[in-house]
Amino acid sequence: MKNRLPTGSFLLAAIWLVAANPAFGQLIWSEEFDSGTALDESVWSYDLGANGWGNRELQNYTDNPENVRIEDGNLVITAIRSQEGFSFTSARVRTEDKLTVKYGTIEARIKIPDLADGLWPAFWTLGDNFSRVGWPYCGELDIMEMGNAQAISNGVINRRVGSTAHWDNNGNYANFGQHIDAATDLNDDFHLYRMEWTPTSVTTYLDGEQVWAFDIDPAVCTSCTEFHQPHFMILNMAVGGTYTGLLNSAQISADMPAEMLIDYIRIYDNGFTELSGTSVENNAVVGQEYSGSWYNPDQSGHGFSMEFGEVQGTPVALVYWYTYDLDGKPIFLIGQGTQTENGVDLDVISPYGMQYGMFNPEMVVRENAGTARLDFSDANNAVFSYDPSEFSQTTWGHSAIESLPLIKLFAIPLPPGQGAAR
């Protein structure tokens, strides 16, 4: 059949597009701790030392495997008491400069040890300008911290979860925090700690139940610029310190070694999410900002509509290729594939067998039309290569295409915050 693909094909394309177009809530980054025995240092760094960390903490942070390792699909942070009982070691890890996030849904599945008394586990973020401006000017968001002095005195040390924001308010230190007491102790199993961060609010949750909410709308919180910039993530378990109210080694009664287990950390797109950092830049994939109408200005044919997104966390590409058969009649070819780094490999099909102005799915035949490759130098420039199938060669008269330059004619508008570096 050499007639042009009928109008009904647009419905077919639309159906395919809906299936591949990512909805808010798609997983865009995760650390599953499923391989190796040590952290990936392209993403993670270690804080080291025993300087009190601004809170009169008692532990010495190390990168020793006895304090921090990957084991059985978990990141294991272990607090250890020396044989003499007067000094402690533990670990604190961060993604500073390597992975940063601005807005998004950030969650971790964590199992705490028995904290009584003196252990202080936390999952939190700092502004990525911390090394340049210091604290509190960088801003801090505590997704989860446990073990504080009031929880100890109230007998709920393994049940009370706190969340707090710290920032600079026109030259003065400011903070706002709240807590929730779980119905049962949380050291019994893994629990989910989540932060939902948008341009107007930050909300934290324990197993889906709200812990704390903070209004950061610039119209309301005029000094909250710290919470409208990229942050990096931190996981640690301190021993003692001002938060616990225990400042002497002899006051620490928690059983050790004590293990904090992290099953995973995941970041989901909430419509505003931006990821950055060296680990993202070094492993960039083609994202939604590449979506749009593409063409070669020196040819009257070869128009492309490209859609990039994710399905269940996997990057997916759909490319609709407007081209011609041997008789000069227009046809459509549809390619679907997965983007890796700055290229996309496509399996191409040729749908045909429909009558003009009508759409009957039972009439559609989807023939293998070959394979194709797109290589992008940026979001506006690419080259296209095509290896046609025997069907495409004999039916449409297509021949191989080697590195056809393409430029973006116009972009497909994206919802606010989408199309960030991945």
Buried (B, 14 or more C-beta within 10 A) or exposed (E): EEBBBBEBBEEBBEEBBEEBBBEBEBBBBBBEBEEEEEBEEEBBBBBEEBEBBEBBBBBBBBBBBEBBBBEEEBBBBBBBBEEEEEBBBBBBBBBBBBBBBBBBBBBBBBBBBBBBBBBBBBBBBBBBBBEEEEBBBBBBBBBBBBBBBEBBEEEBBBBBBBBBBBBBBEEEEBEBBBBBEBEEBBBEEBBBBBBBBBBBBBBBBBEEEBBBBBEBEEEEBEBBBBBBEBBBBBBBBBBBBBBBBBBEBEEBEBEBBBBBBBBBBBBBBBBBBBBBBEBBEEEEBBBBBBBBBBBBEEEEEBBBBBBBBBBEEEBBBBBBBBBBBEEEEEBBBBBBBBBEEBBBBBBBBBBBBBEEEEBEEEEBEEBBBBBBBBBBEEBBEBBBBBBBBEBBBEBBBBEEBEEBEBEBBEBBEBEEBBBBEB
